[in-house]
């Protein structure tokens, strides 16, 4: 059996003493102290060789001719002291396969007289792990920075007449020179690769990385190790450039890379000429291929963590790869910004920060963040589409990013779907902005369909959901619409260290990080698509079952009408997003006035000049004051319900939420009471015994209609006088003051206004109850009953409980409203607004399925026919719910069916991508062979082999996945 990690730790506690003793034994040499090679006296221990063997001086020098960066220690007679290989006479001979150059006049044997002990060693070499370079022009020594630390090595260059320059000799030996004429410092390829990988995976800055190297060199005196931090940063920039040119094949050709050529892109997105063939008039696919298949899916977003400070000396900065990766080229982007119109746009949707703070500026920053585009389905950054923000996330910035993304490898792709948090605002004038700029363009004939990710769309107004959510966009499938939020995470790790870099350096660091992100997506695309395919098959099956069950019970004539509505809406959505409102419930409120309508009528009546006596100046605004009181009353009911729902032992977060609600409610009540003398003629203090308000518990009038309160605290300590409880405060409305007292105070008109407002409040509450009960009935009929697993049943019941909570709240509000109406005289509204009973609020079969067997004599509750649309019936009300539910269920089924089709094609496109890259490298290999470039040939052959392996692995995995999922395994 597999043991837990703690089980191993318990075993470790028993063995710890043995391990620590063994660790201490390693501090001493072996008993015989013999060299592990020649069996002479051992003097040096190598910490880089396996098992840390002992060597004599000669053997140590000979054994490390090919391992010059191992760290060694010398036996002093009582302990091992760190030292350097230069003390054993190690020389690095460049060229000639590591042997001395025959053209050299130096005789290295005269440099030292070596022996097995250190008696005759020159005192010019100080003790310690780092030895200062030898100042000898004939035998130059340089500082070499390796993963193991900083080393001083004696370098012997080739002196032949045809010898290469010193910097190239170092480079060919795997050492990157920090300078080019007389290099004194070099970095091993290994340390540069390690730093770049550390920077990618851990976000390690050059300063922190070099600090680690210094500590590896000398744990006691790290500050005495030479500081080559700046040289490391510069060499790393040069090394990045070398690696990117090598990876993308530009070492094999004389062509200069163009914008975005040093960046990887998504292997599964359609790229004409790379992973699909659009050379003919039709795609090489079956005739039933849907028209939406060739779509570029883009997600747009900004990241304000990637700030950048103003450079110290911008005129002296050198760019190595401007515009060749993901960040756009500087000159053209600045030209676009210079002429772009900076129109301040306020959001007419909800208060979106990206819109309203688009022009916020921070003076000390050159860039307040970055923004751009990525593949919405697989999360790959689009090359040459990332831009800097100068202020906030302005349209002029995102326009340029989107324009570049839409033009990247989209030849003959005529459709693009863009997901952006604020697309409801951003997309309004997009075409006008593009048409007015010489630096912006979109491919001719390309349709751009705006969308908003599901996470963000719920922060918009309700109508944005059906107009922009991907659920209702043909051809989107089931995609990760918020995937770009996850892409910022690794960039945010390195952003602090890039904040103070030079502008070109920062862009190169960001480019390299984004390229690595895309590379990781590429090598994991097989696993990703296999998982997506499995999810798509399951989703398509479940959504088909749900839709078929719903469609079978629907009226065939209505289905024909609904299909026509759907087709018309999708045809018109590009020109008019409001066409998608068919997915919302479209019910008129009929003749029953709402509370707002009643308030408006009363205010208009107060301002009529023909009624100056009835409406004296002191009474103006009384309707608004009363409406505010009714709103406060509703807030009290909601808060009382929340308090009662607390369990016996509520959490601190629950108590804090209640405390905040109480504080807000107290502020509203205080403001309401301060205005009361204006309309009541007397001041009101609810704590005064002579207060005209009849004090009662606001909970007592509200029956609990909930079916789901069994596990909640039945008797919370809500009457504790030490707890501040504004929800129990009785506000001075005429219904609380009483009819007799109101007449004494001359408040007859105020009573009439409250009656009118109460009628509107009752209508609002009943309307909300009908809407939520309709949702609950449809949920029971189509979701709860059809749940086939414990997980789906749990999700269904969670949705039911959420709707039930809303029904319960509005039922309490109606009950309170009716009880207050009973306290007011001179009206007959109680005959119209009957008491609500718990059985009235059940999601009965008569609501869910009025045509079901056994429902012929079943009638709906009284409020279903209470002037919903004039004199329409409850069945017509439910028809609208079924229409919307049918359309949305069909949309869900369609998206999952699209997902199956898309994933299948993306599997093939991924294989095509790998095959295409393999052929590209194979072509490079043949060209290099013809040119006699052996190294180029070998690298191209290796790259071609890698992509062949990726293609073969993808093809095999996809074939097994499709067969395993689609073909049932016999039981």
N, C-alpha and C positions, 0 to 999 in steps of 0.2 A: 504494500500500500504506500501511497505517496504521503510523506510526512509534512506537517506544516512547518513554516519557517521558525516558529517558536520552539518546535520540538528539536530542531537542530541547535538552537541557542541553548536549550537545556543540556544537550550533550556537550556543547562547547564549554559550558561552565565547569564540567568535570575534566576536560582535557586542557583547559587554559594553561595550567602550570607547566605541562609538558611542552606546549608550544612556545611559551615565553622563555623556557630554559634552552630550547633548541635555537631560538632566535639569538640568545646571548652567546651560544657556542660559536656561531658564525662570525662573531667579532674577532676571534683568534685565528691564527693560521693553523694549518694541519700539523699534526704532531711532528712529522719529519721535516716540514718546511722545505720540501723539494719542489723544483720547477716541474710543472705537469707535462712538459715536453722533453727536456733533456736530462731531467733528474738532478740538475745542479741545485745550488742553494736558491730558493725562491725569495724574491725581494718585492715583487709587485703583484698586487691582486687587481684583476680587471672586473669591474662591476657591470660591464656590458656583455661579457661572455657568459655562457650558461654555467651555472654552479660556481661562478666567481673563482676561477682557478688561479693558482700562483704561477708566476713566470720569473725567470731570471731576466737580466737586462736585455741580452741579445734576443732571447726568444720573445720577450714582450714587444721589442721593436719589429721583429720579423712577422709575428703573428698579427700585428695590427697595421701592417702596411696597407691592407684592404679594409681596415676598420679604424680609421683615424679619429673617429668621434666617440670612441668608447672612453669612459671615465675610469681612471686607475687610482689606486692608493699604494703608498710605499710603507713597508714595515720598518718602524723606527727602533725596534727592540722591545717596545712595550705596547704599541698600538699601531694601527694603520692610519697614515696621514694622507689626505687627498693631495694628489700631484697631477702632473700633466705628461702626456706622451712625448712632448718635446724634450723632456729631461732624459728620455732613453734614446735620444738621437733620431727620432722619427722624422723623415723627410718625405714630402709628397712630390712625386715626379709626374709632371703633366706630360701627356702624349707618350708615345713609345710603350704603351701598355704598362705604365707604371714603373718602367726601368729608367735609369739615368740617361739623359740625352747624350748621344755620342759626340755631339758638337760642343758640349759644355766643357769648359776648361777647369771647372771647380773640382776639387778632390774632397769629397765629403768625408773621406776617412780621416783627413787632417783636422776636421772640425772638432771632434772629441776623441779622446782615448777611452774607449768603453771598457768597463769591467763589471763583474757581477755585484759589486757593492758601489756605494755612492761616495767613497773616500776621495776620489779624484775629480768629482763633478764640479764644474765651474761655479763659483759663488755668485756669478752675475745673474743666475737664474734663481729668483726667490721661491720660497716654499709656497704651496697653495695650489688650488685647482686651476687658477688662471695664471698663465705665464705671459708677461708682457712681450710683445713682438720683438724679435731680434733686429736691431738697427744695423743691418749690413746690406749694402746695395747689391753685393754679389749673391747673397743668399737671403732674399727678402722673406720675411714671415708676415702673414696676414692674420687678421682676426676672422674666424669663421663661426657664424652663429648656426647651431644645429638644434634639433629637438632635445638633445641631451644637455645642451648648455652652450656657453661661449668658449671657444677654443682658440689658442694661438698656435698656428702650424707653420712649419718651415716649408715653403713652396719653392720647388725647382722647376722653372719654366723651360720649355723646349727652345733651344738656341739655334736650330737649323735655319738655313737661309730661307726656306719656304714656310717657316713657322708662322702660325697665326698670331694675332695680337694677344696680349696677355688676358684681356677680358674675355675673349672668345675661348682661349684655352681653359680658363676657369669654368666658363659656361658649359663647355663640352665635358668637363669632368663632373658636372652636376652641382656647380657652385655659381650662384647668381652674384656677379660683382656689383658692389654699390657705386663704383665709378668705372671709367672706361680707359683712362690713360695709364695711371699707375695705381691699380686697385689695392687698397689696404684692408678692405672689409668685404666679406662675401657671405651669402646666405645659402645654405644647402637647399636643394629643391624640396627635400623632405620637410624642412621647417616652414617653408613657404606654403606647401600644401597643407601642413598641419594647422598653420595659422588661419588659412582661408576656410578650412573645414570647421575649426573652432569658432570662427566668426559666424559661419552659417548656422551651425547647430546650437551654439551656446551664446551667441551674440558677444563673444569676447572682443574687447577693443584691442588695438595694437599696444596701447600703454599697459594694459593688464597682462596681455600675453608676454610682452617683453619683461615685465616684472617677474613673471613666473620663470622665464628663462634665466634671469639673473639669480633667482633663488636656487634654481637647480645647479647653477655654477658654483655658488658659494652660499650655503645656508646661514653662515655666521656674518659674512661681510658682503652682502649683495650689492651695497652701494659702491664697493670698490671695483665691481665688474663694469667694463666700459659700457656707456649708454649709447646704444645704436637704435633707439626707438624711432627716430625720424627716418633713418635709413631703411628700417623695416617697413614703415608705412609706404615709402616711395617704391621700394622693391616689390612690395605686395601689389601695388597698382600696376607696375610693369608686368608682373607675373600673371595677374588677371587678364591683361590684354593678350599675352602670349597664349594662355590656355583657351580663351574664347576664340581667337583666330584659328587655333589648332583644331578645336572641337567642331567648328563650323566649316572646315574645309578650305579656309582662305590661305593656309600655308601651301596648298596644292595648286593654287592658281594665282595669276597676276592681277585678277580683277580686284578692285577696291570694294569693300562691303558698302552696301547702301543702307538706308534707314531701316533699322530693325533686323538686319541680316545676322547680327551676332546674338540672336535670341531664339530660343525654342518656342514653339507654339503647340497647341493641343493636337494630339494625334487623332482624336476621335471627332473633331469638328470638320465639316466639309471644307476641303481646300482644293479647288479645281487645279488640275495639273500635278497634284501631289498624292492625294488619297482617293480621288475620284476623277473620272474622265467626262468632261463636258465639251469635248472637241466637236461632237456632232450636235445636231439640232435638238436631239432629245438625250436625256440621260440614259446611260446603258443599264437600265433597270426594267423590270416587267412593266407592262402597260398599265397595271393598276396602282403604280406608285403614286402616292398622294402628292398634290402640288406643293404642300407645305414642307416637304422633306428637305429641300435645299434651303434651309434657313440658318442664318447666323444668329446665335443666341448670345446676347451681351448683358452683363450686369455692370452698372456704373455706381461709383461710390467715392467718397473722399475720406482721407485719414489725416486728422489734425495732430497726431502724435509725431509725424515726420517733419518737425520744424527744422528750419535752417537759419542760422544767424548770418548777418552781413559779413562777407569776407573781408579780411584785413587789407589785402592788396589785390583787388580783382583784376587789375590790368596785367599782373604778372602770372596769372594762373594758366596752366597748360591742360588742355583737354585731350585725352587719348582716344576716346570712343564717343564723341558727341553725336547723339541720335542713333547710334548703331545698335543699341539695346532696346530697353523698354521706355526710358525717359526720352522725351521728344527732343529734337535738335533745337539748340538754343536760339539761333538767329531768327529762324522763321517763326518760331513761337512768339518771340518778343515783337516781331513785326505785326503779327496778328493782334496781340494785346494793345499795340499802339493805336490801331485804328478801330478796334471793337468798341461798340457803344456800351457804356456801363450804366445800364438802366436799372434803377432800384425798383425791385418788384416785391410787393407785399403779397403774402399768401392769401388767397380768398378761400382756401380750404382751411384746415386747422393750422395752428401756429407752428409751422415747421421751422426748426432752427436753421436748416440748410438754406432756406429761402430768406428768412428774416434777418439772419446774421451774415448774409453773403458779402456785406461790405464792411464788416468789422475789421479793423486794421491794428496791427501791433508793430510799432515803429522799429523796434530793435531787431525784427526778423526780416530776412530777405524772402523767406517762404514760410507761410503759416501752416503748410501741410502739403500733401500730394493727393491727386485724384486721377482716376482713369477708368479703364474698362478691362473686364476679364470675361472669359467664357462662362456663361451662366450655368451650363450643364456640368462642366467638369472642373471649373475653378482654375483655369490657366490664364495668366496675364496675357493680354494682347500686346505683341511687340509694337514699340513706337507709339504708345497711346497713354503714357503716364505723364502728367503735367504737374508743375508746381503751382500752389495757390499764393497769390501776392497779398490778398486780404482774406476773404472767406471763400466759401465754395460757390463761386460766381458762375453764371451761365457761360460767360466768355471762355472760362477755363475748361469747363466740361464740354462745350461745343467743339473745341479743338481736339480734345481727347477722343470724343465720339467720331469726329470726322476722320481721324487717323485710323481708328479701329475699323470703321466701316469700309475703308479702302485697303485693308490689309488682306491680301489673298482672297478677295471676294469676287473675282471676275465671273460674271454670268450667274451670280447668286442674287436673286431678285427680291429677297425678303429678309428682314432683320427684326427681331423682337428685342427691345431694350427694357431692362428692369432698372428702375431708379427710384430712390425713396420718395422723390417729389415729382414724379413724372406727370402728375395731374397739373402741375404748374409749369414745369420745365418744357414740356412738349407743345405747349400752346403756340408759341411763336418760333419754334425750332426751324422750320423751313424758311421763314422770313429772315432769320439771323444768318442762316447758311447762304441764302441767295444774295444777301447784301455784303458778303465778305469775299475777297479774292483769295483768302487763305483757307477757306472752308469749302468742302465739297462732299457729296455723297454719290455713289455710283448711279449712273443713269438708269432709271426704271426701278430702282430699289424702293420697296415699301417699308416704312418704319412703323412698327406697331408698339405703342408704349405700354408698359406694365409696371406694377409695383409689387415688390415682394410681400409674401403673406404676413411676415412679422411686422413690417412697417405699415401695411395698408390698414391695419386695425387702429392705427393712430390717426387715420384720416376721417373725413366725414363718411357717413354710412354709404352714400351713393358711390364713393370711390371704389368700394369693394367689388361691385359687379362690373364696373367700367374698366378696372385696371388689374384686378387679381388674375393670376395665371389660370385659375380654375376655369375661366370663361374665355380663354384665348385659344383659337384653333391652332393645333400644331405645336403646343408647348410641351405636351406630355406631362410627366411628373418630375419637375426639376428642383434642384437645390437653389432656390431663388435668392437666399441670403448668403450664398457661399462666399461672397467677397469679404464679409465680415470676418471669416476665418482666415482669409489670406493676409489680413493686416497683422495678425498675431506675431508671426516671425519677423516682420518688418519692424514692429514696435520694439522688439528686443534690441535691434541694432540702431534704431533711430536716435537714442541719446548719444551714442558715440559718434554718429554722423552729423550731429547738430552743429558742431563747431568746425567741421572740415571745410576745405575749399569747395567751391561749387562743383567743379568737374569731378573731384574725388568723391564727393557725396553721391553724385549721380552714378558713378561707376560702382560704388558699394551697393546702392539700391538695385542697379541693373543685375549685378552678380547674384544678389539674394533672390530676385524675382526669377532669374534664369534657373537657379537651383530649385526653386519651388516648382517651376514647370517641368524640370527634369524628373523630380520625384513623382509628379503626377503622371508623367509619361511611363515610367517603369512600373507604376502600380495600376495602370489603366486596365490591364487584363482582369485583375482582381476586382477593381471598381465596377467595370461593366458586367462582370459575372454576377456580382451582388445585385446590381441594378436590374438585371434581367430576371433574376429570381423574384425580386420584389414586384416587378411589373407583371409577371405571370399571375402572381397571387392577387395583386390589386385588380387586374383585369377580370379575373374569375369572380371575385367577391362583388365588384361593382356591377358586373353583368347580371349576377343573381339578384341583387337589390333592385336594379332597374327593371328586369323582367317581371319580378313580383309586382312592382308598382304599375308597370305598363299593362299587365293583364287585367287589372281592375279598373283601368281608366276607360272613359267613353271614347270609342274609336273616332267619332267625329271631332271631339275635343283634341285628340292626339294630332289629327291632321292640321287643325288650326294652330296648335302649339308648335309643330314642326315648321309651319310657314312663318310664324313669328320669330322663331329662332334663326332661320335662314335669312330673313330680312334684317334682323338685328346685326348679324355678323357681316352682312354685306355693307351696312351703313356705318359700322363702328369707326372706320378710319376717318370719315368726315364728321361724324357726330357720336362721340362716346356715350351720350345719353341714350342712344339706341339700345344699349345693354341693360337699361333699367327694367327690361322685361323679366329679369331674374329677381326682381324685388316684388314684394306684395303691393299690389295697386288697388287699394280700397279707399273709397271716399268715406268721410265721417258722417255723411248724410245730414240730417236736420238738427241733430243734437249738438248744442253749442259747447265748445270747450271752455275751460276756465279763462284762457287768454282772450277768447272771443268775447266772453261776458265782461271781462275787465275793460277791454277796448270799447265796448258798447257803453258801459257806465261812464268812462272818461269822456267819450264824445258827448254824452248827454249832459255832463257837468259843465262842459264848455259852451253849451248853446246859450246865446244871448237872451232867448225868450224865457229862460228859467232862472233869472237871477235870485228870486226869493227862495225857491226850492234848493238851490245850490249856492249858498253863500260862500264867499272867498275862503272861509276857514275850513269848508268841507271839500275844497278842491284837492284831488289826489287821494281821497279816502278809499277809492276802489283799489288803487295800487297798494296802499297801506294794508288793507284787508287781505289782498292777494298775497302779500308778503307774509302775513300771519298764517295763512293757510299753508304756504310753503314751509314755514318753520314747523308747523304742526306735523306735516308729512315727514320732515327730517327727524322730529322727535320719535315718531312711530318707527322709522327705520332704525334709529339708534337703540330704542328699547328692544327691538327684535334682535339686534346684534348683541346686546348685553345678555339677553335671555339665552342666546345660542352658545354663550361661553360654557365650557365644560367645568367640572368641579375644580380642576387645577389648570387655569389658563396660563399660557406662556407669556413671557414678558412682551413679545411682539404684539400679541393680541391685546394685552392691557394697554400698551402704548398707542395702538390704533384707536381704541375706544377713548383714551384720554385726549387724543388729538381731535377726534370728532366732537367730544364734549366741549373742548375749548372753542372750536369754530362755532358750534351751536350757541354757546354762551354769548359770543360776540354779536351774533345775529339777534338774539333775544334782547340784549342790552340796547342795541340800536332801535329795535322795534318799540321798546318801552319808552325810550327818550322821545319818540314821535307821538306817543299816545295822547298826551294832553291836547295836542292840536286838534284831534278828531273826537276825543271823548269829553273834552272840557274840564277834566279833572286829572290830576296826576295819579299814577297807579304804582303801588308798591305791593307786590304779591306777598310780602312777608308781614304786611300790616294787617292786624285783626279786622280793621274796618274797611279793608279793601273791597271794592264792589264786585270783584271776581269771585265766583264760586269755585273754591279749590277742590279738585278731585284728581285722582290718579289717572294720568293719560293712558295707562295700559288697560284700565278697567273696561273701556268702551270697545276694545279691539279683541275680537275672538281670534284664537290661534287656529288657522286653517291648515297648518303644515302637517304633512303625513310623515315627515322625516326628522322629528325632533326627539326621538326616543333616547338617543345617546347623549343628549345635551343636558346641561344643568337645569333641572326643572324649577329650582328655587334659588336663583343667584341672590346674593346679598345686595339687592338693588335699593333697599330702603335704609341702608346704613347712612345715618345722618352725617358721618364724618367724610363721606365721599361726595364730591361735587357732582351733582346730577341735574344738569339743565334739561334733560329729556322729561323730567317730571314737573317742570315749571308750567303753570297754566297761564297762557297769555290772554290779555284782555280783549277778546273778541266779543261781539254782542251775544253770541250763543253761550259764552261763559259768564257774562255779566248777568244775563237773565232778562226776559221781556219786561218785567215790571220795573226793574231798575233802569233799563234803557229808556222807558217812557218818562221816568222821572228826570232823566238827564237830557231828554229831548233828542234821543238818538233813533227815532223811528226810521229815518231814511237810511241810516247805517244798517239797520236790521234788513231792510229790503235789498241793499247791495250785497250783504253777506249771503242772503238766500240765493240771489242770482249766481254769485261766485260758487256757492256750494253745489248748485246744479251743474255748473261746468266741471267742478272737481269730480263729481260722481260720474259724469260722462267720460272724463279722462280715465278714471280708474277702471270702469267697465270695459272701455276700449282696450286698455292694456291687458286686462284679464282675458278678453276674447282672443287677442293676438297670441298670448303665451299659451293659452289652452289649445289653440290650433296647432302651435308648434309641438306641444306635448302629445297631442293625439297622433300627429304624423310620426313622431319619434316612436311611440308605442307600436304603431301599426307597421312601420317599415324598418325600424332599427332594433328595438328590443326583442320583438318576436322572431326576427330572422337571425339573431346572434347565434353563431355556431360554436363559439369557444368561450372559455371563461374570460379571456382578455377582452374580446369584443363585447361580451355581455357587461363587463365592468365599465368599459368606456360608454356604452349606451346608457346605463343607469346613472352614470355621472352627469351626462347631459340632461337626463330627465330631472335629476335633483336640482340642477342649476335652474331649469325652467320653473320647477315647483317653488323654488325660493322666490322667484319674481312674482309668481301668481299669489303666493302667500302675502307678500308685502302689499301688493295692490288691493288684495281683498281686505287687509287690515285698514288701509286708507279709506276704502269705500265704507267699511263698517263704521269708522270714526266719523266720516262725513255724514252718514245717515243719522247717527246718534246726535250730532250737533244740529242737524235739520229738525229733529224732533223737539229741540229746545226753542226753536224759533216759531213764532205764530204766523197766522194768516197766509198759509200756502197749502196746497194739496199734493206736494211732491212725493210724500211718503206712499201714496197709492201707486205712483209710477215706479219709484225706486224701492223694490221689495227687499226684505232681509236676505242676505246671502247665507246659504247653508253649505256645510262641507261637501255634501253630495252633489251640489251644483258645480263644484270645481273639479270633479273627477273627469278624467279623459275617457269618457264612455265610448262604447262602440257606435253610438248614434252620432258622435262627433267624428270619430276616426274613419268609420266606414258606414255611411248612412244607407248604402244599398245592400249591406250584408244580410244574410238570412237571419230571421228573427227580429229584425229591426223595424218591421212595418208599423207597429203600434207604438214604438218608442219615440218620445218627444224630447227635444232639447230644453234646457233650462230657459227661464223667462228672458234673461238678458241677451240671448242670441238673436232674438227678434225685436230688440228694443231699438228700432230706427237705425239699424246699421247702415243701410243705404236707402233711407226713406222707408219703403215697405218691402224690402227684399227679405228673403228667408235665411235661416242659418245655413241651409245646404248651399246656397249661392256663396256665402262667406267661405265655406270650406272648399268650394271649387277653386277659389283663388289660391288657397293654400296648396291644393293638389297641383295646380298649374305650376307654381313656383317650385314645389318639391320635385315634380316630374322633370322640369327643365334642369334643375341643379343636379339631380341624380343622373340624368342623361349626360350632362357635361362631365361629371365625374367618371362615368363609364367611358366616354370618348377620350378623356385625357389618358386614362390607363391603357386603352387600346393604342393610342398614339405612342405611348411610352414603349410598348412592346415593339412596335414597328421601328421606332427611333433607335432603341438599343440594339436591335438586330443589325441595322445598317451601320451603326457606330462600331459594332464589333468588326464588321468587314472593313470599314474605313481605317480602323486602327491597324489591322493587318496590312492593308494597302500602304499605310504610312511607313511602317517598318520596312516593308519590301522596297518601297521607293527609296528610303534612305540607304538601304543595303546596296541598291543598284547605283546610287550616286557615288558611294564610296568605292564600289567596284570600278566605276569609270575613272575615279581619281587614281586608283591603283594602276590601271592600264596606262594612263597618261604618265604617271610617275615612273613606271617601268620603262616606257619608251624614252623618257628623258634621262634614264640612268640614275634616278634618285632613290637609292635603296631604302633609306629611312622613311621617306614619304610612302614608298610602296608597302613597307611593313605596317605602318600605322593605318593606312587605308584598308589593308587586308584585315587587320584586327577590328576596325570599326565596322566593316561590312559583315564580318562574322558575328559581331555583337547584335547588329540589327536583324540578321538572319535568325539568331537564337530568339530574339524577342518576337519576331513574326511567327516562328514555329511554335513557341510557347503559347502565344495568344490564340493561334488557330486551333491547337489541340485543346486548350482550356475552354474555348467557346463552343467547340464541337461537342465536348462532353457535357457542358452545361445545357445546351439546347436539347440534346438527346435525353439527358437525365430529367429535365423539367417537363418537356412536352410529351414525352412518351412514358406512360405510367409503368412502373416496375411491377410485374406480376407478383401477386401475394401468394 
